[in-house]
Amino acid sequence: MNSTMAAPSPFFHAASRFFPSLITPTSIVPPSNIASICILVGSSLLTYKGTLPSLIRAALFPPAAYYAYDVAFGPHEATRAVSTGLTLMGLMYIMKAFDICIISFLDKEPPHWVKDGKPVPLPTTLTGRLLYGFDMLSSTRGTSWFPGYSWNWAPKYISAYRTPPRSRITTVLMRIFSLAVQYIAIDAFDAIAHSETWEQPVLSLPFPKQILFSLCICVTTYLTITIPETIYSTTFIALGSNPDTWPPIFNRPFAASSLQDFWSNKWHHIFKRAFDRLSLLPMLLVPRSVPLSARRVLRALIIFGFSAAFHLVLVERMFGAKSLGKVWQFVDSSTLLFFLLQPLGLLIERAVLVPLASPLPNAARIWVTRLWAWGWLLWTGRYWADAWARAGMWGADEGYVGWSPVRGLLYGQWIV
């Protein structure tokens, strides 16, 4: 960088923490646009019947994947956080393209909108098909840009979401207040995460500290997703967008009644559709004679396996364990342990805990499985926190906020 270039303002520094697009290299614009157009056209072609549209759709996958790969792994000059975000974006493009262009051949019918609980016929006009394709391209959780609409694969809490009757200004003000609370919370947990110099792994710390940093990674992961979403949704609602098209990105995860409830219903669904669809291919190799319960367990293992591989790539993109001066290995044991222990926890819960708790009253039974869920998540979360810290994401040059009211009031350190 040119040494004569003016340093970024504190406001820009803080804003870029939550909006990496402010410092995203322009070199990703051509490949991301080409990949988007390929997926848009492929999604629109789902509304056509016949062999030719299907063949064109399949032919769009190679260029979509090629340019999405360029977004994820191309030689773009970017910070560690931005590089990780580009990898996330590129991988999501690849999975979306594979779903639309290839996996869709397994479907009896294409995805469709649902409005007020009723299926909406597929569009037949060119404009309608393009709008269908754009809505499909931009949806990861089953939400739609159109009021009252959702996709038929959306989780129930999204398809049934309706905001309470209140004025637009009240809705905006409530979201601004929520944003302020979220900011204070992430600042507090960011301060905790930076209380260590990270010259040693998380797993070498005393156990209570391991649990503390496990809680840190859980809460900050939640907040780094909800804060940008709150800013975007508040802005669009203030500009006239229907609040019903902005359901919360999480479904009250801290109120999960069990580990199964947490992963199936409460945690975000950003990747759920992609991993569910990818799991269809290996499941084709499983004989139909295998019992349904065993198939469900196997599919859960496959889905968490895809999730583990996905996050291994993200951690690798964070440039490895530079903070500890170690050689980073792609197959990181801490990352694998966190993700591959989750199906084991689900199995223990279903086979052992639920039967043992079944004689209890309903409220007590829920609390037993709830405490089990959070105990398991905090225990296994130590491994994800360890991977995160060793990748340098809690280093002195990284952080979630640029302006810190918590550290400012406590230590006089307002700019971090």
N, C-alpha and C positions, 0 to 999 in steps of 0.2 A: 504494500500500500504506500502511496506517496506520503512522505513524512510531512509535507507542507499542508496536507489535507486537514481541514478543521475537525476537531474531535466532535463526535455526535453529542447533541444536547442531552441532558439528563432525561427529559421527557421522551426523546427518541429512543434512548437506551432502555428506558422502562417499557415503552410500547413494544419494542422489538422482542422483548421476552415473551410476550403473549401473541405477537403477530410476526412470526419469522418471515412472512412474505415481504415485510418492509426491507429486509436485507437478503432476499432471495435473489440469486444470480439470474440475470435476464437470459442466460444461455439455455435455460430450461423451457422458455416459452415455445419455441418451435416444436420440440419433441412432445411436450405435454399437449399442445393444441392438436397435433396430428393424432396422437393416441386417443384424445377425447373425441375427435371427429370419427375415427374408426369405430369406437364403442357406440357413439350416437347413431351412426348409420346401421350398425349391427343390431342395436336395440330396436330401431324403427322397423327393420326387416322382420322382426319377430311377428309383426302384425300381418305379414303376407303368408299365404299358403303356397305350396309348390316346391319343386326341386331347385329351380334357379335361385330364388331368394335364400334358400338354405345354403347352397354352395357359395354364394357371394358372402354370406355371413361367416361361414367357415374360413373363407379366404382372407377375411379382414383380421383374423387373429394374429398371423405372423407380423404384419406391420404394426398392429396395436401393441403387441408384446415387445417388439424391437424398440419402439420409441419410448414405451413405458420403462423399459430396462435402462435406456439412456437417461431418463429422468432420475431413476433410482441410483445408478452407479456410474453415470457419465463423469468426465473430468471437470466438474463444476467447482469453482472456487467458492467455498462456503464455510461457515462456522460449524462446529461440531453439532450444535442443536439443529441448524438448518439442514445439514447433510442427513441427519437422522430423519427429519421431516420429509425430505425429498425421497429417501428410501421408502418411508411409509407410503407416501403418495404413489410412487412408481409401482410398488408391490400391490397396492390396492387396485391400480389400473390393470395390472396383469391378471389378477384374480377375477376382476369384473369382466375383462375381455374373454377370459377362458370360460367363465360362466355363460356369457351371452352367446359366444360364437361356437363353443364346443359342447359344454355340458347340457345346453338347451336341447340337444338332439335326444336326450333321455326323457324329456317332458312330453306328456300327452297333449298339453295345451300351454301356450305362453302365459307368463304372468299377466295379471289384469288388475285394474283398479277396483276398489271397493268404496262405495259411497253409501253412508247410512246403513251399513250392514248388508248391502245388496251388491252383487257383482255388476260392474259396468262393462258393456260390450266393447270389444276391441275397436279402435278407431278405423275408419275406412277412407278418410280424406288424407291428402298429403300433409296438410298442416297438423291434423290430429295425430298422424303417425309420428311426425317429428316431435311434437309435444310429448307424446308417449315415450319416445326415445330419450329426450332430454330429461324427463322426470325419472326414467329408469337409470340413466347415467349418473344423476346427481343424488340418488337415494342409496344410502347404505343400511338404513334401519327400517325401511318400509314406509317412510314419511313421503308426503307429496307436497308440491308447491300449491296445489289447488285445494281451497277450503272444503272440508268434509270428505276429502279423498284420502285413501291410503292404499298401499299395495296388499295383495292377498296374502303375502308372506310376512306382513308386519306383525309384531307381537301385539297381544290384546291391549296392553296399556297404551300403545300408540294409536291403534285403530279406534279405540274408544275414547281417546282424549278429547275433552272439551274444557275450555277455561270457564271458571265461574263468571256469572254475569257481573261485569264491572266496566267502568269507562276505560277508554284507551289510555288516558293520562294516568289513571290509577294503576293500570297494569304496568306501564312503563316505569312509574316511580317505585313500584314494588320490586321490579327486576333490578333497578339501579341499587336499591337498598340491599337486595340479595348479593349483587356484585360486590358491594363494599364489604359485606360480611365475609364473602369468599376470599377477597383480597387479604383481609386481616388474617384469616385462617392460614392461607398458603404462605404468607409472610412469616407467621409464627413457626410453622413446620419447616420452612426453608431455613430459618435461623437455627433450629434444632439440628437439621441435617448438616449445617456448616459449623457446628460446634466442635466437630472433630477435624483433624488435619488429614485423615485418611491415609496415614502411613502404614496402616495395618488393615486387614480385611474385617468386614462386619462380623464374620463368624468367629473371629478371635477375641471379640469384646466380651465382657461379662454378659451373661444371659439376659438380665433385665435391659441392658442397653441394646442388645440384639432385637428384643421385642419392641423397644422404643423406635428404632430405625425401621423395623418392619411396619409399624403403624405409620411412620413418616412416608414410606413409599406408597402405602395404600391410600392415604389421604391426599398426598400431592398428586398421585396419578389421577385420582378422582377430580381434583380441583383444576389441574392443567387441561382437563377436557371440558369441565363445566364453565370455567371462566370465559374462554373465547366464545363458547356457544351462547352464554348469557349476553355477551357484548353484541354478537351478530343478531341474535333474536330480538334484543331490545331495540337495536337500530332499525331492523326491518319492520317491527311492530310500530315504532314511532313514525315510520314513513308510510304506514297504511296497510301493512300485511296483516292478515287475519291471525290473531293469537292462537287459534286452534291448529294452525299448521306448524306450531313450534312446541311440540310436546317435550318434556324434560328428557335429556339424553340418558339419564339414569332413572331407574324406577325404585327410588328409596332403598339403595343397597344396604345402608346401615340398619335397616329394619328387617333384613332377610330372616326368615324363620328357620332356615336350614342351609346347609352347604349347597344342596340341590337347588333350593329356591334362589340362592345368591347367584349361581352361575347360569341358571336357566332363565330367570325372570328379572332379577334386580340389577345385575351389572350391565354395562352398556352393551348394545347390540351392533356396534360399528363393524365388527369382524364376524359376527355370528352367521350371517347369511353366506359370506364367502367361504367360511370353513365348513358349514353344513353342506354347501353345494360341492365343494371339493371332496368331501367324504363319500359322496355317492359313487365315485369311480372305484375306489378300493372295495367298497361294500358289494359291488357287482361280483367280486370273486368269492364272496361268502355264500355257501350253499343255502338254499331256501329251507333245507331241513334243520338248520340251526335254530334253536328256540328263540322266540322274540326277545326274551329277557337277555339272553347272551348276545344277541345282535345289538341291543341297545348299549350294553357295556362295551362291546367292541367298537361301536361307532363313537362312543364317548372317548375311548382311547385314541382313535384315529383323529378326532377333532382336536383334542388336546395335543396330540403329536404335531399336527399342522401348526397349531398356535405356538408350540415350543420352537419349531423350525423358523417360523415367522419372526419370533422375538430374538432368536439367535442371530438372524441377519441384522436386526436392528441394533443389537448390542455390539456386533462386529463393526457396524457403521459408526458407532460412537468412538471408534479408534482404539478400543482395547484398554488394557490396564496401564496406561502411561503413568498414572499417579503413583503406582507402586513399582514402576520400572521392571515389570515382568513381561514375558512374551505371552501375548494373548492367543488362546486357542479357540478356533471357531466353535467347536463342540464344548461349550462352557458348562461345567458340571452344575454350577449354581442355578443357571437359567433352566437347564433341563430338569433339575430336581424340583424347582417350583412348579413348573407346568405339568410334569408327569406325575407328581404326587397328588394333583387334584383329583384325577379319576380314582386313585386309591382311597382318598378321603370320601368320595361319593360312595364307593363300594362299602367301606366300613360303616358309613352312616346308614345305608340302606339295609345291609345284612346284619348289623349288630345293634347300632344305637336305636333305630326306629322300633325294632321288636322289643328291646328292653324298656323303652319309654312308653310303649303302647298301653300298659295298664293305668298310666297316670291320667289325671284330668287333662282336658285339652290345653288349657293355659300352661300348665306345668310341662306338658309334653313339648309344646312349642319352645318354651324357654330352655329345655334340655338340648334340643337340636340347634337352637340359636347360639347357645354358649359353645356347643361343639363346633359350630361353623366358624365362629370368631376365634376360638382357640386354634383350630386347624389353620385358618388363614394367617393368623399372626405367627404361628410356628413356622409354616412353610414360607411366609413372606420374608423371613430372614434371608433366604437364599436369593430372592429377587433383589432385595436391598443390597446384598453382597455383590451381585453382578452389577448393579447400578453404580455403586460406589467405586468398584474396581475399574469400571469403564470411564471413570473420571467425571461423571455427571454431577457429583457433589463436590467437585474441586473448587478452588478459589475463583477460577475464571468462569464458573457456571453458576446459574441461579434461576429462580422463577420470577423474581421481581427485580426491578432496577431501583425503585424507591421504597425504603423499608421503614414504615412507621413503628413497627415493633422494635427493631434494633436502634432506631433513632431515639425513641423514648428511653430505652434501657441503657444504651451505650453512646448515644450521640452520633451513631453511624447511619445517617439518613440515606446516603447513596451507597449502593452495594454493587 
